[in-house]
Amino acid sequence: MSIRLRVLFVEDWEDDVLLIVRELRRAGYDVSFRKVDTPEEMRNALSNEEWDIILSDYVMPHFTTAEALNILKETGLDIPFIIVSGAIGEQTAVELMKAGAHDFVMKDSLAKLGPVVQRELRDADTRRERRQAQERLKESEEGYRLLFQSSPNVIAQVDSEGRFLIANMAMIRSLGFSSEKEVIGKTLHDLMPQDVANYRLKMVRKACNEARIQVFEDQRQGRWFQNIFVPIEAPEVGEMTVQIIAMDITEKKKTEEQLERSFVDLAETVSRAMVSRDPYTATHQRNVAELSRLVGKKMGLDENRLKGLYIGGLLHDIGKISIPESLLNKPGQLTEEEWNLVRTHAKRGYEILKDANFPWPVAEMALHHHERLDGSGYPDGLSGDELSLEVRILSACDAAEAMIAYRPYRPAKSIQETIDELESGKGEKYDATVADILLQIIREGKFDFNSCL
């Protein structure tokens, strides 16, 4: 099958053109062509038609090969330019190739023309593909730069010493500047408060050393940010660098805080609502909630877990809503059958809370707050590592408050009796660390068990 070939001849002899066309067709090309022999004709041909190759004579009365090459350069077109001449010296041909010609073939060796044309067309395709790839890369880079600069997120790249290599406008503005030159080349310590810079440099080096993404949240100037530090190999720098992406999550945090506040309000409302039905349980839940939060705080738990402990404490006995009021307020000893019914409140509470989607293990705390470290508790007889830290704290605080509080079916224990019970159960029934903190609170009078009455 013939290969379509559009040829522009720069030639003054029609016979030579036809001779060359015949040779190209013999080489397997379906040739269409046009002959020009003046600068004006060549400009017109290049402007109005598309060409695969230009074949130019060297000696013409009104036009030179050098002029033809200059005209082609003016257009900016990348078309293979081959000199086909019967009167050109090798030195002259080399000079013209330096000026832009791709090759030359003598008219008395036209058999060589087919392979030369094939090679030059292939090279032209390669150049065209390279240009297209470069254009796509440039477009991609420009698109990325536009995205980079217009992103509302704070984005920058720093080296392992925290020196800024690039930064988008959001980063520049967040640092209090208005141009790149005020930031690029400066270090984190040059542009940020020392404590902020110290922590960020620590995370930069951690990302580089571990070759792992580091994610953390912090608060600056009254706004919350989620920070993502991504380690990136940078051959041009000769070392690992870190891309910093900081997203303003202030509104998200506010929403989360409002939601958590709603959970707290709801839990407190439910706890207060139980007063009319079972005042002993309602008071007990509030005391356990405050006491658990105090123990957790002394153990160094973060604010989120402390909220979870407080909510868990407020709702841990909610299952008692399913226990007959007459039984909860019955004076005197309970029978074994009555005790078994009261013990069902843990599972009833779990059933009530399990689908509430609390951001804390509130349902688990309600289910297991009567479990003991040695497995002697109920309802599942869990022990040791099966008990979460929240359950260990809540169960000990629940037991301590229950001992001290009066119930219709039994008298309250004294503070000393409660201390003795916790001491004897420490490390066996109750988590030793939790028990020690709880004992310290009770001995030092740090918690008023009557404060919620």
QUIBELSUL-V39186 format. One record per helix or strand of 2 or more residues. SS is the DSSP state (H for helix, E for strand). FROM is the first residue (numbers start at 1). TO is the last residue. Records with the same first field share a line. If there is no record, write none. Layout:
# QUIBELSUL-V39186
SS = FROM-TO + FROM-TO
This chain:
# QUIBELSUL-V39186
E = 3-10 + 29-36 + 53-56 + 80-85 + 103-106 + 154-158 + 163-167 + 214-220 + 223-234 + 239-248
H = 14-26 + 39-48 + 65-75 + 90-98 + 107-150 + 169-174 + 180-182 + 188-191 + 194-210 + 250-273 + 279-298 + 303-315 + 318-322 + 325-328 + 336-343 + 345-353 + 362-368 + 384-386 + 389-404 + 415-425 + 432-443
